[in-house]
């Protein structure tokens, strides 16, 4: 019996680990040796840029090809969409000023990008990237992939987590777990070396910053506290440099190019190149050539350091607060792990080293460590990684609105998840049939200073005098950090229906519609591709037949054979423009069959011809 | 699935005696062991019913660990279980022995105090908090060995007092910030 179960277990489809990043995304799997490995794509690259573009013919490009399209069609291309996940237009006004995206109407609770004639929400952009990673993993593994672990910034709120899960669903992935990025990184580090003690994970990526403090003991990774900023990352450093360069350019060229998308994209690449070089050399050049004009600026590291100090400093306050929340004195931090591309910057490393008084770990590639950790978590879920268990926390307190717009906190931040709280509600008016509960996330006292999460409508309450009804509501934050609400009538014990209106993000129906749409699109795309491929084949045989008619072999055919070839050629030409690829293929097959003799004759002629031109002694 | 049925009682869930003092090392060991048994990660590929069970069990486990490892929350929990009303008194009734302190602090805060005065007040409140913690620990031991409900009454009074001291500390910290 147990043997059977083990065998069965091994045959189960794999669970992949995905780092869906602001700038780059990666997918990893547990290798046969029990170590996680990053999937290499068909283009030989492990990193898929988190960029999606729709080209003028309506084709969707993802990754490197979309990155190329960014220069040609910036208005049809989206990058850094993760920064807009689970947000409404009012949240990101400032941000959008720097991004060249066209926003469609109806973006109050979900951003909608206009790409050509199509509209995408951030979860749909995420889904395109996930689908691409899924395909890469399927090619790499040689089997279908339907289940995944996806990482999110630790400081992501409920709406941002839900949006990420929606992206997975739209991409056809069953998201078994959302894991916090710094925690995933600690798994990747801790697995091989059976570490013990308190570890700090400093995760400074393209668009988000997280700090987490964990206690590792006997294979249990217990998060003590986490802090972060979902609006702080390498992008902010790029934007600083771009702003300076734009000022220079407007003086030097007497021209403001800040509204020229192509110029700004080229400049973005130029400053990123300089930024990355500065991690290894003492000075770098910001170098932009645009329409015959040339801009250059020397950027020595000390100037760069001075420029970015305010950005780096913004990461330090959350680190101190996190230590305090964890109740851990800084001397107790045994190790510091660095995650995210921005931790390659020497100034960042120095700041971390000074604050934590420990030399940070850099053995693993900071771009890959989160995906590797996600694969480890996938291994835990599939049962292939035993003894290791992750106990994570919720980053934000959960509360409900009470009288006067004051928040009553139910679950405090840094509570280990799953976590729950139960609260009783009653009615204020005789015969009242429903109660509206407004749930918020955040640390402030007033509702207006917290993030509205959702409104829950408890329906079908028995019409009784005011204050007599007793509805018990259970708020449960699951292991993904996502809120579930259930309600029951205390007197009858009956479950109550709860109608959820999320304040930000997509409703269940909207997600379903997007899944259907993506299926339909996929079918449509597949049909189109098959027709296109059939026509290419038809072209090939038509051209070959035409050529053959000029050959001696054509004349050696009987008249019936020649007529048959002409007939099938004409028939193929008739169906050529049909959009039924099987019909085209049928006729290719018929023509193929009819030309068999002709091809044979030609082969023989060719061999004879070859022999004719060959001298006897060469044959021997 | 583990045979253990889902109890909502934290002491029972952890399998420890219903006492006011708890051995922290033992509690943590039990927390880790129970996490290994129940965590949803262990049931990712099991039936929906088993996943729901794991979720419910782990949320009780985590909620319980939060309460039991914190002496104040633990005492409040046990008091509530023993039928003491602990919710209502939270913000009313200033303990009489603290009236003077509350009065003095309010005076101080009103007359734009300098930092040293505030630091001094903070030191005093911290001292008071340490004293009440020691006193609380002493009461915990007495209750655990005797099971005398009268001691629980004293614990309740002390918790109320401690909450007040905490409020005073918070006010000072606010003024210092």
Interface residues (C-beta under 8 A of the other chain):
Chain A: X12 X176 X177 X217 X218 X220 X377 X380 X381 X382 X383 X389 X390 X391 X415 X416 X417 X418 X419 X420 X421 X476 X478 X479
Chain B: X32 X35 X36 X39 X40 X41 X42 X44 X45 X55 X58 X59 X60 X62 X63 X65 X66
